[in-house]
Structure formats: structure tokens, C-alpha cells
Amino acid sequence: MTGEPQPDCLFCKIVEGHIPATIVRETDTTVAFRDINPQAPTHVLVIPKVHYENAAALAAGAPQAAADVLQEAQAVADEDKLDSYRIVFNTGAGAGQTVWHAHAHVLGGRGMEWPPG
């Protein structure tokens, strides 16, 4: 948990423009971009521009940034005209987190199973 950009963080590099991404939305506090390995017709990652390791750290350290991520997830769903969708935060390796920068997956455009797996 830092709030400061991390030089070895993939998502910090996307925020800084050092790694290309298909950006669909950007605000003062967030960036939303298409996942490079989509799991649904719409699969967009929404990240805070500040670096926090996971959703729990983001909520504790920057609650307004966490709220901004959720607002942008809704905006992504609206832009993609999704009437139903899923927002997923993987927190920890056991939950499938592979990039250690808090991020929300916005998934839609197909039916979703429950439980999610």
C-alpha cells in the first residue's frame, strides 16, 4: 500500500503512458482499458491512477479513489450498453490476482455463471 507509482508495476506504466493499452475512458483519477485476454465480449479493467496493491488496500488508503473506480465501472457498462454485467476485484493470489495494482474487471455481453468459479 503506497499511493505512489511503482517502477515495476505494469498498470503504473500504463497510467504513465509507457506501455500501450486500448484505453476506453480516462478521468483525473482512473484509467479504463480493454483486457488483453478478454473473458467476455466486454472485458475492461478500471484502475486507479494511484498505486495500491489490491482492492482492500485501496479502500483503506484511498476510499475516494475506490469510489471513482466503481463510478467508472458503471460508465464503462453504460458506454458498452450493458444491461447486466459483473464487476470483479481479485484480491490476493488465491483469488486470481496477478497484477499487484488494484483493479476492477468489468465483464458483460454474455451470460454469467454462479458461483463464478
C-alpha positions in Angstrom: 0.0 0.0 0.0 1.6 3.2 -1.2 -0.4 5.5 -3.3 2.8 6.3 -5.2 3.7 4.9 -8.7 5.8 1.8 -8.5 8.5 1.5 -11.2 8.0 -2.3 -11.7 4.1 -2.2 -11.9 2.6 -2.9 -15.2 -0.5 -0.8 -14.5 1.5 2.1 -13.2 3.4 2.0 -16.6 0.1 2.1 -18.4 -1.1 5.1 -16.3 2.2 6.9 -17.2 1.9 6.0 -20.9 5.0 3.9 -21.0 3.1 0.7 -22.0 0.3 0.9 -24.6 -3.3 -0.1 -23.9 -6.6 0.2 -25.6 -8.0 3.0 -23.3 -11.7 3.4 -23.4 -12.1 6.0 -20.6 -9.8 8.2 -18.6 -10.5 10.7 -15.8 -8.3 12.6 -13.4 -8.2 9.6 -11.1 -8.8 6.5 -13.2 -8.0 4.7 -16.5 -10.2 2.1 -18.1 -8.8 -0.1 -20.8 -9.6 -3.4 -22.7 -8.2 -6.6 -21.1 -5.6 -8.2 -23.4 -7.1 -11.6 -22.6 -10.8 -11.0 -22.6 -13.1 -13.4 -20.8 -16.3 -11.9 -22.2 -17.3 -9.7 -25.1 -16.9 -6.7 -22.8 -13.8 -7.1 -20.5 -12.5 -3.7 -19.4 -10.1 -3.1 -16.5 -10.7 0.0 -14.5 -7.7 1.1 -12.4 -7.0 4.0 -10.1 -4.1 6.2 -11.1 -2.7 5.9 -7.6 -1.0 2.6 -6.8 -2.4 0.4 -4.1 -1.7 -3.4 -4.1 -5.3 -4.6 -4.1 -8.9 -3.5 -3.5 -8.7 -3.8 0.2 -5.6 -1.6 0.4 -7.3 0.9 -2.0 -10.4 1.1 0.1 -8.4 1.6 3.3 -5.9 4.0 1.9 -7.8 6.0 -0.7 -11.6 5.5 -0.3 -12.5 8.2 -2.8 -10.3 6.6 -5.4 -12.1 3.3 -4.8 -15.4 5.1 -5.3 -14.1 6.6 -8.5 -13.2 3.1 -9.8 -16.8 1.9 -9.2 -18.2 5.0 -10.9 -16.1 4.5 -13.9 -17.0 0.8 -14.0 -20.7 2.0 -14.3 -19.7 4.4 -17.0 -17.9 1.6 -19.0 -21.1 -0.5 -18.7 -23.2 2.4 -19.9 -20.9 3.1 -22.9 -20.9 -0.6 -23.9 -24.8 -0.6 -23.4 -24.7 -3.5 -21.0 -28.0 -4.1 -19.2 -26.3 -6.7 -17.0 -22.6 -7.1 -16.1 -20.2 -8.2 -13.4 -17.6 -6.1 -11.6 -14.8 -8.3 -10.1 -12.0 -7.3 -7.8 -9.5 -10.2 -7.3 -7.7 -9.6 -4.0 -4.7 -11.9 -3.4 -3.1 -14.7 -5.3 -5.7 -17.2 -4.1 -8.4 -15.2 -5.7 -6.6 -14.9 -9.0 -4.9 -11.6 -8.7 -1.9 -11.5 -11.0 -1.1 -7.8 -11.2 -0.5 -6.1 -7.8 -2.2 -2.8 -8.6 -5.9 -2.6 -7.5 -8.2 -3.0 -10.5 -11.8 -3.8 -11.3 -12.8 -6.1 -14.1 -16.0 -5.1 -15.9 -17.4 -8.2 -17.7 -20.5 -8.3 -19.8 -22.1 -9.2 -23.1 -22.7 -12.8 -22.2 -24.4 -14.8 -19.5 -22.5 -15.2 -16.2 -22.5 -18.4 -14.1 -22.9 -18.5 -10.4 -20.9 -19.4 -8.4 -18.2 -17.7 -10.5 -15.6 -20.3 -10.1 
